[in-house]
């Protein structure tokens, strides 16, 4: 069992170090779902920002004409977010599974006049930090989900045919961690610098504009049952740079290993170094 755990960790680390092959990413097309599904989507608009103290009432702005109903816009004004969208996923895997591949594909809307400077736009997918968020269309800005682009970020890669692909493999590893309590969600937000301004509008779920491919491996059994006398070895790499998805096997388990040489049975501390009993001592020469 220990050999299986070591091989699994090595293969996973090698895969993540090498990244997703371009051929594998290109196979993910909008409208196709494998290994998971989309639970909900929504987007928020800076024009619907309200005062923090709510002393001034302002009517909500309706969705602008350059954002088709059900689509997912991302825009920037002078290098600052103006519209952002969010997607929540359902991963068809148990907690503790290993994320080997998660590619998100989004297709630009072909409606005339909805996209601007999309060829040079920079859009990133960042993990949502809220346990729950409410969806909406052109929703209030202050109701947008909280997100953290410093902990993880996947920059979108745009193809010539207007399909954007995002590598969410490392985020999926966090979402599948047994200790994870957050939602498997990302915010799509600009990552440009002033004075860049752009708008990219992605087709939504009903228009089959969202595609994803998720590949996972099942959780590795924790080892044989208690009382068997065997110990689970620590994870490969000692937890350095392994990420939270691999770190659950290191830590306190390493301190429980016996100091006996490899392959030797555990030594009972109550008899180690004690003299042999009298009846077991060798007979004296007569």
N, C-alpha and C positions, 0 to 999 in steps of 0.2 A: 504493500500500500504506500509506503514511503517513496518508493521509486516512481509510482504513478504521480504522486504529488509534486515531486521534483521535476519530472518531465513536463507536466502541465504548466508549472510556473515558468520553466525555461522557454517553452514554446510561446506562451503568452507574452513574456518580456521581449522575445525576439520579434514577435508580430508588431507590438506597439512601437518598438524602436525603429522598425523599417517603415512604418506607416501603412496607409491603405494603398494598394497598387492602383494605378490609374485605370486599368482595365476593369477592376472590381467596382470602382466608383462610377464609371461610365455606364455600367449595366443597370444602375438604379435610375428608373425613369419615373417621371411624375404620373400619378394615378395607380402605381403598383405598390402593394404593401406586402412585405414578407417579414415574419418574425415579430410583428407588432401592428398597432393601429393608432389612429388619431382619435383622442377623446374629445377635445374641444379646441377652438381657436378664438381669437379676439384681437382687437386693435384699439389704440388710444391716441388722442389728438391733443396737441398742445393748445390749440384754439379753444378747447373746452377746459382750460385751467381756471379754477375758481380760487378766490382769496382763501388763505389758510384759516382766517378767523371767521369765514362765512358771513361777514357783515354786509357784503354786497351780493345781491341776487343777480345772476346772469342766466339768461335762457340758454339751454344747451344748443350747441351748433349741430345741425344735421350733417350727415355724411356729404362731403364735397362731391361735385359731379365727376371729378377725375379719379374717384375711387369707386369702382363698381361694387355693387352689393355682394357680400360674401367673400370679397378678396382680402388680401393681407398686405397693407402698404407699409413701407419703410421710407422715411424721408428725413432730410437734414436741411437746416437753414443756417448758413454761415458756420458750418461745422458742428452744430448742436442738434440733438434729436428734436424732430417736430412731429413725426408719427412713428410709432413702433407697434409691432405685432407680437403675439405669443402663441405657442402651440404646446399642447399637453399630449403626451404619448402614453400608450399602454404597451409595455414590453411583455411578450409571451414567454416569460422565463421566471423561475423561482428566485427568491432572494438568495444570495450567495453564489449565483451563477457567474461565470466569467464572460464579460463582453468582448467578443473578438472582432465585431464589425457593427457599426451603426452609421449609415449614410442617409442623410436627408436630402431629397431633391425637390426643388421648387421651380415652377415654370412662371416666367414673366407673363403678365396679361398682354394679349394682343389687341386690346381695345385702343383705338387711336387717342392720342393725347394724354394718356395716363402716366407714362414713364418719361423721365427727364434725366439726362446725363447718366443713364443706367450703365453705359459701357465703362465709365470710370468710377462708378459708385463703389463704396466699401461697406459691406453689410456683414455683421457678425452675429452668431448665435451664442448667447450667454445663458448659463443656468439660472433658473428662477429660484429664489431663496425662500419664497412663501410656501407654506404647506398647502394653502388653497388660494385660488384667485378666481374672480368672477369674470366671465367673458362679456364681450360687448362690441358694438360697432360704433366707431367715433366716440368712445366712452370718455368720461372725465379723466383728465391727465393725472390727477392725484390718485385715481383709483388703479393706475397701472401696476402690474406686479413688480415686486422688488427683484433685482437681479444683481449678479456679481461677475463682471467681466475680468476681474483680477484673479479669481480662483480658477477659472477655465474660460476659454474662448475659442470658437471655431470660425475662422474667416471663410466666407462663401467664395467659391470659385465659379465664375460665370463662363459658360460655353458660348460659342458663336450663335447657337440656336436659342439663346435666352433661357437656358436651364441653369439654375444655381445649385451647387452641391456643397453640403456641410458635413464635415467629419465629426460626429458626436460620440465616437467610441470611448474616449476617456470619460466623458460625462455619464455615459451608460454604466461604466464601471462604478461610478459613485452611486448612481440610482439603484443598482443591484446589490449594493453592500447590505449585509444583514442589519446594520445599525442605521440605515438611511430612513428618514421619516418624511422627507420632502416629496414634492410632486416631480414626476419625470417631465419637466417642462423647460422650454427655452424661450427667451425673448429675442426677437430679431430687431437689431438696433444699428444705427449708423456708427461707423468707426473712422469717419473722415476728419480732416482738419480744416479749420476756417481758412479761406472763405468758401470752401466747397459747399454746394447745395445740389441736391438731387432728389429724385423720387423713383422708387422701384415698387411696382404693384405686382404681387404674386397672385395667381389664381388660387382660389380656396378649395375646400374639400369637395363641395358640390360640383365644381368645374373640373374635378380630378386633376388639380394642379399640384397636389402634394404626394410625393412618393417616398418610401423608406424601405430600407433593407437592414434587418438586425440579425446578427448571427451570434449565438451564445453557446457555451458549453455548460453542462449541468454541474451543480455543486459537487465537489469531491468529498466523499465520506470522511468524517473526522478521524477515522481509525477504528480499531477494534474496540470492543466494549471495555468498561472499567474492570480492573482486577486482573487483567491479562498479563500485566507486568511489562508491557511494551509502552514506549513513549513516542509521541508524535514529534518528528524532527521539525526544527524551525524552518520558515520559508526561505527560499533561495534569495540571496542578496542581503539578508539581514535587515530588510525593510528599507534600505537606502534607495530612494528614488523609485520605489515600487508602487507608490500610490496607495490610496486607502483601500482599493479593491483587493490588493494582495497583502496588505499589512495585517489583516485579521488573524493570520496564522503565526505571526511573530510575537515577541514580547514575553509574557510570563511563561509561555510554554517552554522557552529556551532554558529557563532556570530550573526546570524540573528534570532535565536530562541527567542520567547517571554519569559520573566521572570515569567509569570503567572504560577500557579500550573498546574500539569499535568491534562489534560482534560478540563481546563477552556478556554474559548474563549480569543483571543488576546485582550489586554487592550489598548484602545486608549490613548496615552500619553497626549493629549490635554485636557482630562477631568479627568484623574486620580488625585484624591486628591482635586478637585475643589468643592466649596460649591454647594449645590443644588440650582437651580433657585427658585426665590420667589414663582412662581405659583406652584412649586412642593413641597414646604415646608408644613409640617402638620399644620392644622388649630389650632389656640390657643383656649384653653378652655374659655368659656364665663360664 
